[in-house]
Amino acid sequence: MDTKEMDNAPRSPTRHYWRKLWSDVRKDWDLYIALIPGVAFLLLFKYTPMYGVVIAFQDFNIFSGIADSPWVGLEHFARLFQSPKFAQVFWNTLIISVLKIVLLFPLPILLAILMNELTKMWFKRPVQTIIYMPHFLSWVIVSGLFIDLLSINGGLVNRIIEWFGGEPIKFFLDNSVFRWLLVGTAGWKEAGWGTIVYLAALSSIDPQLYEAAKMDGANKFRQIWHITLPGLVPVILLMFILRLGHMLEAGTEQILVMYNPVVYNVSDVIGTYVYRTGLGEQNYSFSAAVGLFESVVGFILIMSGNYISRRTLNRGVW
């Protein structure tokens, strides 16, 4: 084979990939250097701890360490799926997560659209600050705030209820109310912060589209329906698919500081269950098995959500 034939021969896809990558690195070397801290953070804090997942398949002893702890295979997973307690915890997690998705996921979208319609900056900026502010409060502070407001002994809300002739409500002790309390406080704390992504997406919509719609006689509702919402669809899909990955998370930090043994039946979720069994009972292997199960389900949900989005809407995260 002569030199000309060798040049015309098909290149290996792997070799072509690495040649192109090296060309990109030489062209934008400064950007790749800036990428190093982020990659190092992921490797150090996200991938390196994954080695500890092996204790889910061991009878882990903190004094023996991972290397010397005996292997038990899938024993902890069998115990997990046979436990009636875990069935209740799993059901609670699904209910709270679905309630938060159905009721709270559309809330930042609605707030972003309303904020986008505000034209007076002297009014818009203070409103943005007010709705963002709860995000910066820890759940410990938020919990204390709502305990004071909703307390059955002198709480402002119950005082108002009594003033109108009603009976005080045990918000933190009533199984029929506590889940709604979790959803409501989560919405109050995070809805405003969630609008940032959608406001950024709204700023990329061409203003000329709205001008053309006005000339055609479209009112505000028509403009939102036919221009604003279609412009938000890619971001909405992205945020929804990512939210599916946290389906079994259900707000562990929030629940830990707000629940109590009286409402365990309706509020004990996988995260709190792992916390109690892992740290409270020092059953590290079993809690690792529960955590691994949660992560695998989250991964499957993300992949499934992206696949369904690709098949039905021709859009996805990747």
SULNOR-V448674 format. One record per residue. RES is the residue in one letter. NEAR is the number of other C-alpha atoms within 8 Angstrom. D_FIRST is the distance of its C-alpha to the first C-alpha in Angstrom with 1 decimal. Layout:
BEGIN
res=RES near=NEAR d_first=D_FIRST
res=RES near=NEAR d_first=D_FIRST
END
This chain:
BEGIN
res=M near=4 d_first=0.0
res=D near=5 d_first=3.8
res=T near=6 d_first=6.8
res=K near=6 d_first=8.1
res=E near=8 d_first=6.0
res=M near=8 d_first=6.6
res=D near=6 d_first=10.1
res=N near=6 d_first=10.6
res=A near=6 d_first=9.9
res=P near=4 d_first=13.5
res=R near=6 d_first=15.1
res=S near=6 d_first=17.4
res=P near=6 d_first=21.0
res=T near=6 d_first=22.5
res=R near=8 d_first=20.3
res=H near=9 d_first=20.9
res=Y near=8 d_first=24.6
res=W near=8 d_first=25.0
res=R near=8 d_first=23.4
res=K near=8 d_first=25.7
res=L near=8 d_first=28.7
res=W near=8 d_first=28.2
res=S near=8 d_first=28.1
res=D near=9 d_first=31.3
res=V near=9 d_first=32.9
res=R near=7 d_first=32.4
res=K near=6 d_first=33.7
res=D near=8 d_first=36.8
res=W near=9 d_first=37.3
res=D near=6 d_first=41.1
res=L near=7 d_first=41.2
res=Y near=9 d_first=39.3
res=I near=7 d_first=41.8
res=A near=7 d_first=44.6
res=L near=8 d_first=43.1
res=I near=8 d_first=43.4
res=P near=7 d_first=47.2
res=G near=7 d_first=46.8
res=V near=8 d_first=44.0
res=A near=8 d_first=46.0
res=F near=9 d_first=49.1
res=L near=9 d_first=47.3
res=L near=9 d_first=45.9
res=L near=9 d_first=49.2
res=F near=8 d_first=51.7
res=K near=9 d_first=49.7
res=Y near=9 d_first=47.1
res=T near=8 d_first=48.6
res=P near=9 d_first=51.9
res=M near=7 d_first=50.0
res=Y near=7 d_first=50.0
res=G near=7 d_first=53.7
res=V near=10 d_first=53.1
res=V near=8 d_first=53.0
res=I near=12 d_first=56.8
res=A near=14 d_first=57.0
res=F near=13 d_first=56.0
res=Q near=12 d_first=58.4
res=D near=11 d_first=62.1
res=F near=12 d_first=61.7
res=N near=8 d_first=64.3
res=I near=6 d_first=64.5
res=F near=4 d_first=65.6
res=S near=9 d_first=63.0
res=G near=9 d_first=60.1
res=I near=11 d_first=56.9
res=A near=5 d_first=55.6
res=D near=6 d_first=58.8
res=S near=11 d_first=60.0
res=P near=7 d_first=59.8
res=W near=7 d_first=57.4
res=V near=9 d_first=59.1
res=G near=7 d_first=56.2
res=L near=7 d_first=57.2
res=E near=8 d_first=60.9
res=H near=13 d_first=61.5
res=F near=10 d_first=59.7
res=A near=8 d_first=61.8
res=R near=8 d_first=64.9
res=L near=11 d_first=63.8
res=F near=8 d_first=63.4
res=Q near=6 d_first=66.7
res=S near=8 d_first=68.7
res=P near=6 d_first=71.1
res=K near=6 d_first=71.3
res=F near=10 d_first=67.6
res=A near=9 d_first=67.9
res=Q near=9 d_first=70.5
res=V near=13 d_first=68.5
res=F near=10 d_first=65.4
res=W near=8 d_first=67.6
res=N near=13 d_first=69.2
res=T near=15 d_first=65.8
res=L near=11 d_first=64.6
res=I near=8 d_first=67.9
res=I near=12 d_first=68.0
res=S near=12 d_first=64.3
res=V near=9 d_first=64.7
res=L near=10 d_first=67.9
res=K near=11 d_first=66.2
res=I near=9 d_first=63.3
res=V near=8 d_first=65.4
res=L near=9 d_first=68.1
res=L near=12 d_first=66.4
res=F near=10 d_first=62.9
res=P near=9 d_first=64.1
res=L near=10 d_first=66.6
res=P near=14 d_first=64.3
res=I near=10 d_first=62.9
res=L near=8 d_first=66.4
res=L near=11 d_first=67.5
res=A near=12 d_first=64.5
res=I near=11 d_first=65.2
res=L near=8 d_first=68.9
res=M near=9 d_first=68.1
res=N near=9 d_first=65.8
res=E near=6 d_first=68.7
res=L near=9 d_first=70.9
res=T near=6 d_first=71.1
res=K near=6 d_first=73.8
res=M near=7 d_first=72.0
res=W near=6 d_first=75.3
res=F near=8 d_first=75.5
res=K near=11 d_first=71.8
res=R near=8 d_first=71.1
res=P near=8 d_first=74.0
res=V near=8 d_first=73.2
res=Q near=10 d_first=69.6
res=T near=8 d_first=70.9
res=I near=8 d_first=73.4
res=I near=10 d_first=71.0
res=Y near=11 d_first=68.4
res=M near=8 d_first=71.0
res=P near=10 d_first=71.4
res=H near=10 d_first=67.8
res=F near=6 d_first=68.5
res=L near=9 d_first=71.4
res=S near=7 d_first=70.6
res=W near=9 d_first=71.5
res=V near=7 d_first=74.3
res=I near=8 d_first=76.0
res=V near=10 d_first=75.3
res=S near=11 d_first=76.8
res=G near=8 d_first=79.9
res=L near=8 d_first=80.3
res=F near=9 d_first=80.3
res=I near=10 d_first=82.4
res=D near=9 d_first=85.1
res=L near=9 d_first=84.8
res=L near=12 d_first=84.8
res=S near=14 d_first=87.2
res=I near=10 d_first=89.9
res=N near=4 d_first=92.3
res=G near=7 d_first=92.7
res=G near=12 d_first=89.2
res=L near=10 d_first=89.3
res=V near=9 d_first=87.7
res=N near=14 d_first=90.1
res=R near=10 d_first=93.0
res=I near=8 d_first=92.1
res=I near=11 d_first=91.9
res=E near=10 d_first=95.3
res=W near=7 d_first=96.7
res=F near=6 d_first=95.8
res=G near=6 d_first=97.5
res=G near=7 d_first=94.4
res=E near=7 d_first=93.7
res=P near=9 d_first=91.5
res=I near=7 d_first=88.0
res=K near=9 d_first=86.5
res=F near=11 d_first=83.0
res=F near=12 d_first=81.7
res=L near=9 d_first=83.5
res=D near=11 d_first=83.2
res=N near=10 d_first=80.4
res=S near=5 d_first=80.5
res=V near=9 d_first=80.1
res=F near=14 d_first=77.9
res=R near=11 d_first=74.5
res=W near=7 d_first=75.4
res=L near=10 d_first=76.4
res=L near=10 d_first=73.0
res=V near=13 d_first=71.3
res=G near=8 d_first=73.8
res=T near=9 d_first=73.5
res=A near=10 d_first=69.7
res=G near=10 d_first=69.8
res=W near=9 d_first=72.2
res=K near=11 d_first=70.1
res=E near=11 d_first=66.6
res=A near=14 d_first=66.8
res=G near=14 d_first=67.2
res=W near=11 d_first=64.3
res=G near=9 d_first=62.0
res=T near=12 d_first=62.7
res=I near=9 d_first=60.6
res=V near=8 d_first=57.2
res=Y near=13 d_first=58.6
res=L near=11 d_first=60.3
res=A near=8 d_first=57.0
res=A near=11 d_first=55.4
res=L near=11 d_first=58.3
res=S near=6 d_first=58.0
res=S near=6 d_first=54.5
res=I near=9 d_first=56.0
res=D near=6 d_first=56.3
res=P near=6 d_first=60.1
res=Q near=6 d_first=59.7
res=L near=9 d_first=59.4
res=Y near=10 d_first=62.9
res=E near=8 d_first=64.3
res=A near=8 d_first=62.9
res=A near=10 d_first=64.4
res=K near=9 d_first=67.8
res=M near=7 d_first=67.8
res=D near=6 d_first=67.2
res=G near=6 d_first=70.2
res=A near=10 d_first=68.5
res=N near=7 d_first=70.8
res=K near=6 d_first=69.7
res=F near=7 d_first=69.1
res=R near=9 d_first=66.9
res=Q near=12 d_first=64.9
res=I near=10 d_first=64.4
res=W near=9 d_first=63.5
res=H near=8 d_first=61.0
res=I near=11 d_first=59.6
res=T near=12 d_first=60.3
res=L near=9 d_first=59.5
res=P near=8 d_first=56.2
res=G near=10 d_first=55.1
res=L near=11 d_first=55.9
res=V near=8 d_first=54.1
res=P near=9 d_first=50.8
res=V near=10 d_first=52.8
res=I near=8 d_first=55.2
res=L near=12 d_first=52.4
res=L near=10 d_first=50.8
res=M near=8 d_first=54.2
res=F near=9 d_first=55.2
res=I near=12 d_first=52.0
res=L near=9 d_first=52.4
res=R near=8 d_first=56.1
res=L near=11 d_first=55.2
res=G near=13 d_first=53.6
res=H near=9 d_first=57.0
res=M near=11 d_first=58.8
res=L near=12 d_first=60.2
res=E near=12 d_first=61.1
res=A near=13 d_first=64.2
res=G near=6 d_first=65.4
res=T near=10 d_first=66.1
res=E near=7 d_first=67.4
res=Q near=11 d_first=69.8
res=I near=12 d_first=71.2
res=L near=8 d_first=71.6
res=V near=9 d_first=74.1
res=M near=8 d_first=75.8
res=Y near=10 d_first=76.3
res=N near=8 d_first=78.9
res=P near=5 d_first=79.8
res=V near=8 d_first=81.9
res=V near=14 d_first=78.9
res=Y near=9 d_first=76.3
res=N near=9 d_first=76.4
res=V near=9 d_first=74.8
res=S near=14 d_first=73.0
res=D near=13 d_first=71.4
res=V near=13 d_first=67.6
res=I near=15 d_first=64.6
res=G near=10 d_first=64.4
res=T near=11 d_first=68.1
res=Y near=11 d_first=67.9
res=V near=12 d_first=65.1
res=Y near=10 d_first=67.2
res=R near=9 d_first=70.3
res=T near=13 d_first=68.7
res=G near=14 d_first=66.4
res=L near=9 d_first=68.7
res=G near=7 d_first=72.1
res=E near=7 d_first=71.7
res=Q near=7 d_first=69.0
res=N near=9 d_first=66.9
res=Y near=12 d_first=63.6
res=S near=14 d_first=61.4
res=F near=13 d_first=63.0
res=S near=14 d_first=62.8
res=A near=13 d_first=59.1
res=A near=14 d_first=58.5
res=V near=12 d_first=60.3
res=G near=11 d_first=58.3
res=L near=10 d_first=55.0
res=F near=8 d_first=56.2
res=E near=11 d_first=57.0
res=S near=8 d_first=53.6
res=V near=8 d_first=51.7
res=V near=10 d_first=53.9
res=G near=13 d_first=53.3
res=F near=9 d_first=49.5
res=I near=9 d_first=49.7
res=L near=10 d_first=52.0
res=I near=12 d_first=49.6
res=M near=8 d_first=46.6
res=S near=8 d_first=48.8
res=G near=10 d_first=50.4
res=N near=12 d_first=47.0
res=Y near=9 d_first=45.7
res=I near=8 d_first=48.9
res=S near=12 d_first=48.8
res=R near=10 d_first=45.2
res=R near=7 d_first=46.1
res=T near=6 d_first=49.4
res=L near=6 d_first=49.1
res=N near=7 d_first=45.4
res=R near=8 d_first=46.0
res=G near=11 d_first=45.7
res=V near=7 d_first=45.2
res=W near=3 d_first=41.5
END
